Amino acid sequence: MSISDGNYARGDLLNGCKALIPGLENAYGYVPSIAAGIVFDLIFAGTGIYHIVRSFQKRKATSYLLAIASYVELVGWIGRTWSNKCPYNKIAFLLQITTLVVGPIFVAAAIYVTLGYLIRSIGPQYSVIRPKLYLWIFLVVDVVALLIQAGGGGLAAGAANKGKDTQPGTRLMVAGIIFQLVFMTIFCSLFAVFIIRTRGLTLQKGQRLCIYSTIISVVFVYIRCVYRTVELLQGWEGHLLKTEGYFIGLDGVCIAVAILVFCIFDPAILLEYQEPITAEQSFNELNTMSTK
């Protein structure tokens, strides 16, 4: 039985903080784990602090993007932690569903910028396309995907809490995440070609480590994209969406690893330039490096 089917006051459940009522299902289909919530709160708070500090020290676009990704993820997991105590609260549900869709987009953007740094560092002749095109194509794709997924998430969550049809919002979210997945696949192919072309080169240690960390981050972001695509295609009553273990392992863990690997092997340090540059200059360099 859903909230709309019961005799309980809708406003009290959706706006208050009521424990789970036996037989009355919430929007999740379960009560989010408090342990998982706290663990991911701590992880993303930690990665956020790390990349904020690095952004002031190195002033690199990757640090800014990963800091934003960390704090967006943190807000989402705070929402899920809140939902453990208030499983019907609509604000907590909306908070997590919108931010946890948006956060990985900033991780993907950091990956695209990192490849631009690698191309500049190793040589543009090893790239299939000009370095500045990575910025124009993939970051624009990320922005479009962000708008589509955030809009769809908001519509679907609002409909779910009102007991209305969630399909319009869900379809919009699916469109956004498939759009992102297609371009992530294209990016992976281009990145693979770059790796193959540079395989025989004698690279500096920092360059090699940066390539390895980027590969790890790409793989985990891609796994998460595939999972969320299948999850949303199953619908709001699907097995994946109603089973928290899948979400923890294939969303939370994947994005945590994708960000953490850039704390251990930070491109802002591994590919450090001689002079510090601002975030704006960092992006501008990606636009102009193909002409050098």
N, C-alpha and C positions, 0 to 999 in steps of 0.2 A: 504494500500500500504506500502511495506517495503522499506528500504533504497535502496536495490538492484533494486527495480522496478522504482525508481524515476529518475529525470533528474538532481538531485543535485550531486555535487562533493562528492564522497565517502570519500576522505581524509579529506575534510573540516568538514564533519559531525562527522566522527569517531574519529578524532584527535583534533578537535577544540571544541568550546563551543557555540553551537547554541541552541536557544530556540526551543521548540517543534513546528514543522511545521504541520498545520492542514492537515489531510489526509495521513501523512507520519509517520508510526508507528516506535517506537524504539524497542529495544530488550526486554524491560520490558512489553510493552503493556500499560503503563501508566507512568506518571511522579511521581517518588518517593516523598513522603511527606516530606517537609522540617521540619515540626514540629516533626514528629516521628524521623527523623534523628537526630535532635538536642537533643531530650529527651534521646534517646538511647546512643548518644555520651557522654552525661553527666553521665548517669548511669554506663556505662562500664569504663569510665575514673575514676569514683569514686571507683568502685569495684577493678579496677586495682591498684589504689594507696593504697587502704586498704590492699590488699593481698601482695603487694610489701613490705609495711612496716612490715606486719606480718612475711613475709619470712625472713627479716633481724633479727627480734626479736626472732622468734621461730625456724627458720630453719627447717621447716617441708615440706615434699613433697607436701602436699595438698595446702599449701600457694603458692608454686611455680607454680603448675599446674593451680590453679584458677587465678593467676596473668596473666599467659600466655593466658588462655581462655579469660579473660577480654580484653586484648589488641588486641588479634586477632579479637574479636567481634567489638571492637572499630574501628579498621581499616576498617572492612566491613561496618559499619554504616557511617563512614566518606565517603566511596565510594558512598553510597546511598544518603547522603547529597549533595555530589558533583553532583550526577546525577540529582538532582532537578534543578540545574542551567544548566547542560550540559547533557540532557537526551540521546544524541546519543554517547557521548564520550565512546570509547571502553575501555580505561584504568580504568575509574570509574566503568564500568560494570564488567570487569574482576576482579577488586579489591574486589568488594562486593560478587560476586558469589563464588569465591574460598575461601575467608576467613570465610564467614558465613556458609560454609559447614564444614570447619575445626574446628572452635572454639568450638562447642559442644563436640567434641571428647576429648578435654582437661578437660571439665567439667565431662564427664563420667569417665575419668581416675582418677580424684580427688575423685569421689564417690567410685571407687573400692579401692583406697588406704585408704579412710576413713573406709570402712568396715574392712580392715585389721587392722587398729588401734583399732576398736571396739572389734574385736575378741581377739586381744592381751590384751585389757583392761579387758574384761569380762571373757574370757576363751575359748581356742580353742576347747574344748569338745562340745561346742554348735554349731559348724560349720559343715556343711555337708562335706566339703573338707578342706584339710590343708590350712592354711592361705597363705602360699607362692604360692599356685596354683592360687589364685586370681590375684597375680602380673603377673605370667607367662602366664596365659591364657588370662585374660581380657585386660591387657595392650598391649600384643602382638596383640590381636584382634584390639585394638584401632589404633595401628600403621598401620596395614594392611588396615583398613577402611580409615584412613587418606590418605594414598597413593592412594587408589582406587578413593575416592571421589574427592580429589584435582586434580588428573589427568583427571578424567571425567569432572569435572567442567571447567577446562581450555580448554579442547577440545570442549566442548559444547558451551562455551562462545565465543571462537574464531570463530567457525563455524557460530554462530548466527550473529555475527557482519559482517561476510563476505557474508552472505546470502546463506550459504551452509547447507548441511544436518547436523542437530544437533543430530540425533539419536545415532550414535556411542558413543559420549561423554555422552549423557543422559543415555544410557543403562549402561555405566560404573559407573556413579553416582548412579543409582538405585541399581546396584549390590553391591556397597560399603555400601549404607545406609541400604539395606536389611540385608546384612552381619552383620552390627552393630546392627540392630534391633533384629535379632535372638539371638545374644549373650547377648544383654541387657535383653531380655526376660528370658534367662537362669539365668542371674545374679539376676533378680528380684525374681525368684523362690527360689534361694539359700538364698537370703536376707530374704525372707518371712519365710523360715524354721528357720533361725537364730533368727528372732524376736519371732516366736512362741515358740521356745525352751527356750528363755530367759524371756518369759512373766511372769512367776511366781517368778522370782528372785527379790531380793531387790537391785535395781541398784542405783548407785550414781546419783545425779541430772545431772551432766555433761554427764554421759553416756546416760541417758534418753533423754536429749535435743539433743544430737548428733544423736541418733537413729531417733528422730522426724524430724530433719533437713535433714537427709539423705533420709528419706522417701519422703519428699516434693521435694527435688532436683531430685530424681529418677523419680517420677511421671511426673514432668514437662519436663525432658529430654526425657522420653519415649513418651509423647504426641507429642513433637516436631519431634521425629523420625518417628512416625506413619504419621504425617502430611506431612513431606517431602517425605516419600515413596509414599503416594497417589498422591501428587502433581507431582512428577516426572513420575509416571506411567501414568498420564493424558497427559504428553507431554508438549512441550513448548507453545502450543496453548490452553492448558487446562484452565478451569475456575479458579482453585486454583492459578495457577502461574500468571494469568493475573489479579487477584484481590488482591490489596495490603493489604486490611483489614485482610485477612487470614494470610498473611505473618507477619504482625505486631503482631497479636494476638497469632498465633500458633508457631511462630519462635522467634521473638524479645522478647515478653513478657515472654514466657516459659524459654528461656535461661537466661533472666535477673533475674527472680525469682529463678531459679536453682543456680545462683551464689550469689545473694543477701542473700538468706537464710543462706549461709555459712559465710556471713559477720556478721549477727545477732547472729547465733549460730555456732561459728567457732570451728571446731574439733581441730585446733592447740592450742586452749585455753581450750576447754571443756575436752579434753583428754590429758592435759599437763603432760609431764613426769618430773621427778625430775631434770634431767640434760638436758640442751639444746643439741640437736644433729644436725648434718649437713643434708642437703638434701640427700647426698649419703648414710649416715648412716641410714637415715630414710627408704630408699628403701632396704638397706641391711638387716635391722631388719625384714622387711616383708618376706625376703627370709629365715631367720634363726629362726623366732619365733616358727615355727612348731616343731622344735627340742627341745624347752625348756620345 
